[in-house]
Amino acid sequence: MEACYYLLTFDRSQSALSAERVLRPRVPVQVMPTLRQLSVSCGISLRVEREHYPALAAALRDALLSPEEYRLYYVDHTQIKEMKEG
Protein backbone atom coordinates (compact mmCIF):
# COMPACT_ATOMS: atom_id res chain seq x y z
CA MET A 1 0.00 0.00 0.00
CA GLU A 2 1.23 3.48 -0.86
CA ALA A 3 1.73 6.13 1.78
CA CYS A 4 -0.88 8.75 2.55
CA TYR A 5 0.32 12.35 2.62
CA TYR A 6 -0.65 15.99 2.15
CA LEU A 7 0.34 17.95 -0.92
CA LEU A 8 0.55 21.71 -1.37
CA THR A 9 0.33 22.88 -4.98
CA PHE A 10 1.04 26.34 -6.34
CA ASP A 11 0.28 28.38 -9.44
CA ARG A 12 3.82 29.78 -9.61
CA SER A 13 7.17 28.08 -9.05
CA GLN A 14 8.37 31.08 -7.06
CA SER A 15 5.44 30.64 -4.64
CA ALA A 16 6.36 26.98 -4.13
CA LEU A 17 9.99 27.82 -3.38
CA SER A 18 9.03 30.66 -1.04
CA ALA A 19 6.59 28.38 0.78
CA GLU A 20 9.32 25.79 1.23
CA ARG A 21 11.59 28.38 2.87
CA VAL A 22 8.79 29.58 5.16
CA LEU A 23 7.49 26.14 6.17
CA ARG A 24 10.73 24.16 6.50
CA PRO A 25 11.62 25.52 9.99
CA ARG A 26 8.26 24.26 11.32
CA VAL A 27 7.24 21.37 9.07
CA PRO A 28 9.29 18.67 7.34
CA VAL A 29 8.49 19.25 3.65
CA GLN A 30 9.74 17.54 0.51
CA VAL A 31 9.79 19.23 -2.87
CA MET A 32 8.32 16.96 -5.53
CA PRO A 33 6.79 17.19 -9.00
CA THR A 34 3.09 17.88 -9.02
CA LEU A 35 0.99 14.79 -9.64
CA ARG A 36 -0.31 14.44 -13.21
CA GLN A 37 -3.88 14.46 -11.91
CA LEU A 38 -3.26 17.98 -10.57
CA SER A 39 -1.49 19.41 -13.59
CA VAL A 40 -3.24 22.77 -13.25
CA SER A 41 -0.43 23.95 -10.98
CA CYS A 42 3.11 25.12 -11.77
CA GLY A 43 4.65 21.66 -11.57
CA ILE A 44 6.35 21.98 -8.17
CA SER A 45 4.58 20.76 -5.04
CA LEU A 46 5.42 20.33 -1.38
CA ARG A 47 4.77 16.96 0.25
CA VAL A 48 4.04 16.71 3.97
CA GLU A 49 3.73 13.29 5.56
CA ARG A 50 0.47 12.55 7.34
CA GLU A 51 2.04 12.50 10.81
CA HIS A 52 3.21 16.11 10.32
CA TYR A 53 -0.24 17.45 9.44
CA PRO A 54 -0.79 19.09 12.87
CA ALA A 55 2.35 21.20 12.38
CA LEU A 56 1.29 22.07 8.83
CA ALA A 57 -2.22 23.03 9.94
CA ALA A 58 -0.76 25.25 12.68
CA ALA A 59 1.58 26.94 10.21
CA LEU A 60 -1.29 27.58 7.81
CA ARG A 61 -3.48 28.90 10.65
CA ASP A 62 -0.65 31.24 11.63
CA ALA A 63 -0.88 32.63 8.08
CA LEU A 64 2.66 31.73 7.12
CA LEU A 65 1.24 31.35 3.60
CA SER A 66 -1.52 33.35 1.99
CA PRO A 67 -4.49 31.06 1.17
CA GLU A 68 -4.50 32.48 -2.37
CA GLU A 69 -1.00 31.07 -2.97
CA TYR A 70 -1.68 27.35 -2.58
CA ARG A 71 -4.12 24.45 -2.72
CA LEU A 72 -3.94 21.66 -0.16
CA TYR A 73 -4.72 18.05 -1.05
CA TYR A 74 -4.85 14.78 0.85
CA VAL A 75 -3.41 11.94 -1.23
CA ASP A 76 -3.93 8.26 -0.49
CA HIS A 77 -3.78 5.12 -2.59
CA THR A 78 -7.34 5.52 -3.88
CA GLN A 79 -7.98 9.24 -4.20
CA ILE A 80 -6.77 12.81 -4.19
CA LYS A 81 -9.05 15.04 -2.16
CA GLU A 82 -8.81 18.83 -2.00
CA MET A 83 -8.90 20.11 1.56
CA LYS A 84 -11.12 23.17 1.99
CA GLU A 85 -10.37 25.95 4.45
CA GLY A 86 -12.78 26.56 7.31
RAUR-V595511 format. One record per pair of residues at least 24 apart in sequence whose C-alpha atoms are under 8 Angstrom apart, sorted by the first residue. I is the first residue (numbers start at 1). GAP is how many residues later the second one is. D is the distance in whole Angstrom. If there is no record, write none. Layout:
i=I gap=GAP d=D
i=I gap=GAP d=D
//
This chain:
i=1 gap=76 d=7
i=2 gap=74 d=7
i=2 gap=75 d=6
i=3 gap=73 d=6
i=3 gap=74 d=7
i=4 gap=45 d=7
i=4 gap=46 d=6
i=4 gap=70 d=7
i=4 gap=71 d=6
i=4 gap=72 d=4
i=4 gap=73 d=7
i=5 gap=42 d=7
i=5 gap=43 d=6
i=5 gap=44 d=5
i=5 gap=45 d=5
i=5 gap=69 d=6
i=5 gap=70 d=5
i=5 gap=71 d=7
i=6 gap=41 d=6
i=6 gap=42 d=5
i=6 gap=43 d=6
i=6 gap=44 d=6
i=6 gap=47 d=7
i=6 gap=66 d=7
i=6 gap=67 d=6
i=6 gap=68 d=5
i=6 gap=69 d=6
i=7 gap=38 d=7
i=7 gap=39 d=6
i=7 gap=40 d=5
i=7 gap=41 d=6
i=7 gap=65 d=6
i=7 gap=66 d=5
i=7 gap=67 d=6
i=7 gap=68 d=7
i=8 gap=37 d=6
i=8 gap=38 d=5
i=8 gap=39 d=7
i=8 gap=62 d=6
i=8 gap=63 d=6
i=8 gap=64 d=5
i=8 gap=65 d=6
i=9 gap=25 d=7
i=9 gap=32 d=6
i=9 gap=33 d=8
i=9 gap=34 d=8
i=9 gap=35 d=7
i=9 gap=36 d=5
i=9 gap=37 d=7
i=9 gap=61 d=5
i=9 gap=62 d=5
i=9 gap=63 d=7
i=10 gap=31 d=5
i=10 gap=32 d=6
i=10 gap=33 d=8
i=10 gap=34 d=7
i=10 gap=35 d=7
i=10 gap=59 d=6
i=10 gap=60 d=5
i=10 gap=61 d=7
i=11 gap=29 d=8
i=11 gap=30 d=5
i=11 gap=31 d=5
i=11 gap=58 d=7
i=11 gap=59 d=7
i=12 gap=29 d=7
i=12 gap=30 d=5
i=13 gap=29 d=6
i=13 gap=30 d=7
i=13 gap=31 d=6
i=15 gap=54 d=7
i=16 gap=28 d=6
i=16 gap=29 d=7
i=16 gap=30 d=7
i=19 gap=46 d=7
i=20 gap=26 d=7
i=22 gap=42 d=7
i=22 gap=43 d=8
i=23 gap=33 d=8
i=23 gap=36 d=7
i=23 gap=41 d=7
i=26 gap=29 d=7
i=26 gap=30 d=8
i=26 gap=33 d=7
i=27 gap=25 d=7
i=27 gap=28 d=6
i=27 gap=29 d=6
i=28 gap=24 d=7
//
